[in-house]
Amino acid sequence: MIRRFTAWIDYALALAVLLGAWWFATGPMAMPTYLLPSPLRTWNALAGIAMSGELWVHLGFTVQNIVLGLILGLVAGIALAYVMTRFPKLAIWVDGPLVILQTAPKIALAPLFVVWFGFGILSKIILIFSLVFFPVFIGAVAGFRTLDPKMKDLSKLLGLGHIQRFRQIELPSAMPEIFVGLKIGAVQALVGAVLAEWMSGKLGLGYLMTYAGATYKTPLLFAAVLLTVVLGLLMHVVLTMLENRLLSWKGAKR
């Protein structure tokens, strides 16, 4: 509890220092507004679209895409990792194509996704899914492969079926590594969602940034960027809380 309280104090001090530097740059240093808007101008721009309701439409669209991509990437990553660890010969055939797909730059593939799947939500979900899948898959493979062989023997003595063993032994044991991959994937999911909205569509935080940049509304652009940062921090906090709850049986201190 004391460590967590100290961490919040550190975050608050860091935020205060950043805000102070921001105010000094736009106040005493008198940087041009079109280069760096003041905190007050940025807040007014954010409050304006929030009161009009436009902000919640864009924010809700981005969050929806991220959640869908995270869920699909999480399920697919765990499923394929489990199958590969259960059938080692399959890994020989699958490892090569997976490495090739992983090394392909997703930013370069993003325009192709738009061409293949259109300007709608499908291309965005697929891009986010591709960014989430590999970190979760790698983490799940590491978790399943480090399972203590004694636990497998115990499951046989208890007469557990494949599904019961997966739910009660294998998946919980692999959860720490899965969460490592999931946290990495969540950051990439946010980047992928903003990138996809930046390239196509008329909704989302990415589109809001594009619109603000094209119309030279720098305060609105900074507000959208800061909102994206806040969303990323909230995602990290939610995943950390979920991790602590699910791994409380291991006494995990995160």
VOLODO-860927 format. One record per residue: residue in one letter; x negated, y, z negated of N, C-alpha, C in turn. Coordinates in steps of 0.2 Angstrom, whole numbers. Each point is the difference from the previous one (the first is absolute). Layout:
BEGIN
REC  r    n_u    n_v    n_w   ca_u   ca_v   ca_w    c_u    c_v    c_w
REC  a      X      Y      Z      X      Y      Z      X      Y      Z
...
END
This chain:
BEGIN
REC  r    n_u    n_v    n_w   ca_u   ca_v   ca_w    c_u    c_v    c_w
REC  m     -4     -6      0      4      6      0     -4      6      0
REC  i     -6      0     -4     -4      6      0     -4      1      6
REC  r     -2     -6      3     -3      1      7      4      3      5
REC  r      7     -2      0      5      2      5      1      7     -1
REC  f      0      3     -6      2      7     -2     -6      4      2
REC  t     -6     -3     -1     -6      4      3     -1      0      7
REC  a      3     -5      4      0      0      7      4      6      2
REC  w      6      0     -3      5      6      2     -3      7     -1
REC  i     -4      0     -5     -3      7     -2     -5      1      6
REC  d     -4     -5      2     -5      1      5      4      2      7
REC  y      5     -3      1      4      2      6      3      7      0
REC  a      2      2     -6      3      7     -1     -6      5      1
REC  l     -6     -1     -3     -5      4      1     -3      1      7
REC  a      0     -6      3     -2      0      7      5      4      4
REC  l      6      0     -1      5      3      4      0      8     -2
REC  a     -1      1     -6     -1      7     -2     -6      4      4
REC  v     -6     -4      0     -6      3      3      2      1      8
REC  l      3     -5      3      2      1      7      4      6      1
REC  l      6      0     -4      4      6      1     -3      7     -1
REC  g     -5      0     -5     -4      6     -1     -4      2      5
REC  a     -4     -5      3     -4      1      6      4      2      6
REC  w      6     -3      1      5      2      5      2      7     -1
REC  w      2      2     -6      2      7     -1     -5      5      1
REC  f     -6     -2     -2     -6      5      1     -2      1      7
REC  a      1     -5      4     -2      0      7      5      4      4
REC  t      7      0     -2      5      4      3      1      7     -3
REC  g     -3      1     -6      1      6     -4     -6      4      1
REC  p     -5      0     -5     -6      4      0     -4     -1      7
REC  m      0     -6      2     -4      0      7      4      2      6
REC  a      6      1     -1      5      2      5     -1     -3      7
REC  m      0     -7      0      0     -4      6      6      1      4
REC  p      0      0      7      6      2      4      5     -6     -1
REC  t      7      3      0      5     -5     -2      1     -6      5
REC  y     -2      2      7      1     -5      5     -6     -6     -1
REC  l     -5      2     -4     -5     -5     -1      2     -4     -7
REC  l      1      3     -5      2     -3     -7      5      4     -3
REC  p      7     -2      0      5      4     -3     -1     -1     -8
REC  s      3      5     -3     -1      0     -8      5     -5     -3
REC  p     -2     -2     -6      5     -5     -3      7      2      0
REC  l      1      7     -1      7      2     -1      4     -1      7
REC  r     -4      2      5      3      0      7      2     -8      2
REC  t     -5     -4     -2      1     -7      1      6     -3     -4
REC  w      1      2     -6      5     -2     -4      7      3      2
REC  n      0      6      3      6      3      2      2     -4      7
REC  a     -5     -2      4      2     -4      6      3     -6     -2
REC  l     -3     -4     -5      2     -6     -2      7      1     -3
REC  a      1      5     -5      7      1     -3      5      1      5
REC  g     -2      4      6      5      2      5      3     -6      3
REC  i     -4     -5      3      2     -6      3      4     -5     -5
REC  a     -2      1     -6      3     -5     -5      7      3     -1
REC  m      1      6     -1      7      3     -1      4     -1      6
REC  s     -3      0      6      5     -1      6      1     -7      1
REC  g     -3     -5     -4      1     -7      1     -4     -3      6
REC  e     -4      4      3     -4     -3      6     -5     -4     -3
REC  l     -3      2     -5     -6     -4     -3      2     -7     -2
REC  w      6     -1     -3      2     -7     -2      1     -4      6
REC  v      2      2      5      1     -4      6     -6     -3      3
REC  h     -5      5      0     -7     -2      3     -3     -5     -5
REC  l      0      2     -7     -3     -4     -5      3     -7      0
REC  g      6      0      0      4     -7      0     -2     -4      5
REC  f     -1      3      6     -1     -4      6     -7     -3      0
REC  t     -5      4     -3     -7     -3     -1      0     -5     -5
REC  v      3      1     -6      0     -5     -5      3     -6      2
REC  q      6      0      4      3     -6      3     -5     -4      4
REC  n     -3      3      4     -5     -3      5     -5     -4     -4
REC  i     -3      4     -5     -6     -3     -4      3     -6     -4
REC  v      6      1     -3      2     -6     -4      1     -6      4
REC  l      3      1      6      2     -6      5     -7     -3      2
REC  g     -5      4      2     -6     -2      2     -4     -4     -5
REC  l      0      3     -6     -3     -3     -6      3     -7     -1
REC  i      7     -1     -1      3     -6     -1     -2     -5      5
REC  l      1      2      7     -1     -5      5     -8     -2      0
REC  g     -4      5     -1     -7     -2      0     -2     -4     -6
REC  l      3      1     -6     -1     -4     -6      2     -7      1
REC  v      6     -1      2      3     -7      1     -4     -4      5
REC  a     -1      3      6     -4     -3      5     -7     -2     -2
REC  g     -4      5     -3     -6     -1     -2     -1     -6     -5
REC  i      4      0     -5      0     -5     -5      2     -7      3
REC  a      5      0      5      2     -6      3     -5     -3      4
REC  l     -4      4      4     -5     -3      5     -6     -2     -5
REC  a     -2      4     -5     -5     -2     -4      1     -7     -3
REC  y      6     -1     -3      2     -6     -3     -1     -6      5
REC  v      3      1      6      0     -6      5     -7     -1      2
REC  m     -5      5      0     -7     -1      2     -4     -4     -5
REC  t      2      2     -6     -4     -4     -6      3     -7     -1
REC  r      6     -1      2      3     -7     -1     -2     -4      6
REC  f     -2      3      6     -2     -4      6     -6      3      2
REC  p     -6     -2     -3     -6      3      2     -2      0      8
REC  k      2     -6      3     -1      0      7      3      5      4
REC  l      6      2     -2      3      6      3     -4      6      0
REC  a     -3      1     -6     -4      6      0     -6      1      5
REC  i     -2     -6      3     -5      0      5      2      3      6
REC  w      7     -1      2      3      2      6      3      8     -1
REC  v      1      1     -6      3      7     -1     -5      5     -2
REC  d     -5     -1     -3     -5      5     -2     -2      4      6
REC  g     -2     -3      5     -3      4      6      5      5      2
REC  p      6     -2      2      5      6      2      2      5     -5
REC  l      0     -2     -6      1      5     -6     -6      5      0
REC  v     -6     -2      0     -6      4      0      1      5      6
REC  i      1     -2      6      1      4      6      5      5     -1
REC  l      6     -2     -3      6      5     -1     -2      5     -5
REC  q     -4     -2     -5     -2      4     -6     -5      5      2
REC  t     -4     -2      5     -6      5      2      3      5      5
REC  a      6     -1      3      3      4      5      2      7     -4
REC  p     -2      6      2      2      6     -3      7      1      0
REC  k      4      1     -5      7      0      0      2      7      2
REC  i     -4      5     -1      1      7      3      1      0      8
REC  a     -5     -4      3      0     -1      7      6     -4      2
REC  l      2     -5     -4      6     -4      2      7      4     -1
REC  a      0      5     -4      6      3     -1      4      3      6
REC  p     -4      3      5      4      2      6      2     -6      4
REC  l     -3     -6     -1      2     -6      4      7     -2     -4
REC  f      0      0     -6      6     -2     -4      6      4      3
REC  v     -1      7      1      5      4      2      2     -2      7
REC  v     -4     -2      4      1     -2      7      4     -6      0
REC  w     -2     -5     -4      3     -7      0      7      0     -4
REC  f      0      4     -5      6     -1     -4      4      7     -1
REC  g     -1      5      4      4      6      1     -2      5     -6
REC  f      4      5      0     -1      6     -4      4     -1     -7
REC  g      4     -5      0      4     -1     -6     -4     -3     -6
REC  i      4     -2     -5     -3     -2     -6     -4     -7      0
REC  l      1     -4      5     -3     -6      1     -8      0      1
REC  s     -2      5      4     -7      1      1     -3      2     -6
REC  k      3      4     -4     -3      3     -6     -1     -6     -5
REC  i      5     -4     -1      0     -6     -5     -5     -4      2
REC  i     -1     -2      7     -5     -5      2     -7      3     -2
REC  l     -1      7      1     -7      3     -1     -1     -1     -8
REC  i      5      2     -4     -1      0     -7     -2     -8     -2
REC  f      4     -4      3     -1     -7     -2     -7     -3      2
REC  s     -2      2      6     -7     -2      2     -5      3     -5
REC  l      1      6     -3     -5      3     -5      0     -4     -7
REC  v      6     -2     -2      1     -3     -6     -2     -8      0
REC  f      2     -3      5     -1     -7      1     -7     -3     -2
REC  f     -5      3      3     -7     -2     -1     -3      0     -7
REC  p      1      6     -3     -3      0     -7      4     -4     -5
REC  v      7     -1      1      3     -5     -4     -2     -7      1
REC  f     -1     -2      7     -2     -6      2     -6     -2     -3
REC  i     -5      4      1     -7     -1     -3      0     -1     -7
REC  g      4      4     -4      0      0     -7      4     -7     -2
REC  a      5     -2      3      4     -6     -1     -5     -6      1
REC  v     -3      0      5     -5     -6      2     -5      0     -6
REC  a     -3      5     -2     -5      0     -5      3     -3     -7
REC  g      7      2     -1      3     -2     -6      2     -7      0
REC  f      2     -3      6      2     -7      0     -6     -4      0
REC  r     -6      2      3     -6     -4      0     -3      0     -7
REC  t      1      4     -4     -3      0     -7      4     -3     -5
REC  l      5     -3      2      5     -4     -5     -4     -6     -3
REC  d      0      0     -6     -3     -5     -4      2     -7      2
REC  p     -4     -5      2      2     -7      2      4     -3     -6
REC  k     -2      2     -6      4     -4     -5      7      2      0
REC  m      2      6      2      7      2      0      4     -4      5
REC  k     -4     -2      6      4     -4      5      1     -7     -3
REC  d     -5     -3     -4      1     -6     -3      6      0     -5
REC  l      0      6     -4      5      1     -5      7      0      4
REC  s      1      3      5      6      0      4      2     -7      2
REC  k     -5     -4      2      2     -7      2      2     -4     -6
REC  l     -3      1     -6      2     -3     -6      7      2     -2
REC  l      2      6      1      7      3     -2      5     -2      5
REC  g     -2     -3      6      4     -2      5      3      6      4
REC  l     -3      6      0      2      5      4      0      0      7
REC  g      6      2      3      0      0      8     -4      5      3
REC  h     -1      0      6     -4      6      4      3      7     -2
REC  i      7      1      0      2      6     -1     -1      2     -7
REC  q      2     -5     -5     -1      2     -7     -8      1     -2
REC  r     -4     -3      3     -7      1     -1     -2      7      3
REC  f      2      2      6     -1      6      2      2      6     -4
REC  r      7     -1     -2      3      6     -4     -3      0     -7
REC  q     -2     -6     -3     -2      0     -7     -7      0     -2
REC  i     -4     -2      5     -7      0     -1     -4      4      5
REC  e      0     -2      7     -4      3      5      1      7      1
REC  l      6      2      1      2      8      1     -2      4     -6
REC  p      2     -2     -6     -3      4     -6     -7      1      0
REC  s     -4     -6      1     -7      0     -1     -3      5      6
REC  a      3      0      5     -3      4      6      2      8     -1
REC  m      5      1     -4      2      7      0     -5      6     -1
REC  p     -5     -1     -4     -5      5     -1     -3      2      7
REC  e     -2     -5      4     -3      1      6      5      3      5
REC  i      6     -2      0      5      2      4      2      8     -1
REC  f      0      2     -7      1      7     -1     -6      4      2
REC  v     -6     -3      0     -5      4      3      1      2      7
REC  g      2     -5      4      1      1      7      6      4      1
REC  l      5     -1     -4      7      4      1     -2      8     -2
REC  k     -4      1     -4     -2      7     -2     -3      3      6
REC  i     -5     -3      3     -3      2      6      5      1      6
REC  g      4     -5      1      5      0      5      5      6     -1
REC  a      2      1     -6      4      6     -1     -3      7      2
REC  v     -6      1     -1     -3      6      2      0      0      8
REC  q     -2     -6      3      0      0      7      7      1      3
REC  a      5     -3     -4      7      1      3      2      7      0
REC  l     -2      4     -5      2      7      0     -3      4      6
REC  v     -7     -2      1     -3      3      6      3     -2      6
REC  g      2     -6      1      3     -3      6      7      3      1
REC  a      4      1     -5      6      3      0      0      7      3
REC  v     -5      4     -3      0      7      2     -3      0      7
REC  l     -5     -4      2     -2      0      7      5     -2      5
REC  a      4     -5     -2      5     -2      5      5      6      1
REC  e      2      3     -6      5      6      1     -3      6      4
REC  w     -7      0     -1     -3      6      3      0     -1      8
REC  m      0     -6      2     -1     -2      7      7      0      3
REC  s      5     -2     -3      7     -1      3      5      1     -5
REC  g      6      2      2      6      1     -4      1      7     -3
REC  k      5      1     -3      2      6     -2      2      0     -8
REC  l     -2     -5     -3      1      0     -7     -7     -2     -4
REC  g      0      1     -6     -6     -2     -4     -4      6     -2
REC  l     -5     -2     -5     -5      5     -2     -5      2      6
REC  g     -1     -6      4     -5      1      5      3      5      5
REC  y      6     -1      2      3      5      5      1      7     -3
REC  l      1      1     -7      0      6     -3     -7      4      1
REC  m     -5     -4     -1     -7      3      1     -1      2      7
REC  t      2     -4      5      0      2      7      4      6      2
REC  y      6      0     -3      4      6      1     -3      7     -3
REC  a     -2     -1     -6     -3      6     -3     -7      2      3
REC  g     -4     -5      3     -6      2      3      2      4      7
REC  a      5     -3      3      1      2      7      4      7      0
REC  t      3      2     -6      3      6     -1     -4      5     -4
REC  y     -6     -2     -2     -5      4     -4      3      2     -7
REC  k      4     -4     -2      3      1     -7     -5     -4     -5
REC  t     -6      3     -1     -5     -3     -5      2     -1     -7
REC  p      4      4     -3      3     -2     -7      4     -7      0
REC  l      4      0      6      4     -6      0     -5     -6      2
REC  l     -5      1      4     -5     -6      1     -3     -2     -6
REC  f     -2      5     -4     -4     -2     -7      5     -3     -4
REC  a      6      2      0      5     -3     -5      1     -7      2
REC  a      1     -2      6      1     -7      3     -6     -4     -2
REC  v     -6      3      1     -6     -4     -2     -1     -2     -7
REC  l      2      5     -4      0     -1     -8      5     -5     -2
REC  l      6      1      3      5     -5     -1     -2     -7      2
REC  t     -4     -1      5     -2     -7      2     -5     -2     -6
REC  v     -4      4     -2     -5     -2     -5      4     -2     -7
REC  v      5      4     -1      4     -2     -6      3     -6      1
REC  l      3     -2      6      3     -6      1     -5     -6     -1
REC  g     -6      1      3     -5     -5     -1     -2     -1     -7
REC  l     -1      5     -4     -1     -1     -7      6     -4     -4
REC  l      6      2      2      6     -3     -3      0     -8      2
REC  m     -2     -1      6      0     -7      2     -5     -4     -4
REC  h     -6      3     -1     -5     -3     -4      2     -1     -7
REC  v      3      5     -3      3     -1     -7      5     -6     -1
REC  v      5      0      5      5     -5      0     -3     -7      1
REC  l     -5     -1      4     -3     -6      1     -4     -2     -6
REC  t     -4      5     -3     -3     -2     -6      4     -2     -6
REC  m      6      3     -1      5     -2     -5      2     -7      1
REC  l      2     -1      7      3     -7      2     -6     -5     -2
REC  e     -6      2      2     -5     -5     -1     -1     -1     -8
REC  n      0      5     -4     -1     -1     -7      6     -5     -3
REC  r      6      1      3      5     -3     -3      0     -8      2
REC  l     -2     -1      7      0     -7      2     -6     -4     -2
REC  l     -5      4     -2     -6     -3     -2     -1      0     -8
REC  s      5      2     -3     -1      1     -8     -1     -6     -3
REC  w      2     -6      3     -2     -7     -3     -7     -1      0
REC  k     -4      3      4     -7     -1      1     -4      5     -5
REC  g      4      5     -3     -4      5     -4     -4      5      5
REC  a      3      1      6     -4      4      5      0      7     -3
REC  k     -6      4      0      0      7     -2     -2      4      6
REC  r      6      3      3     -1      4      6      4      6     -2
END
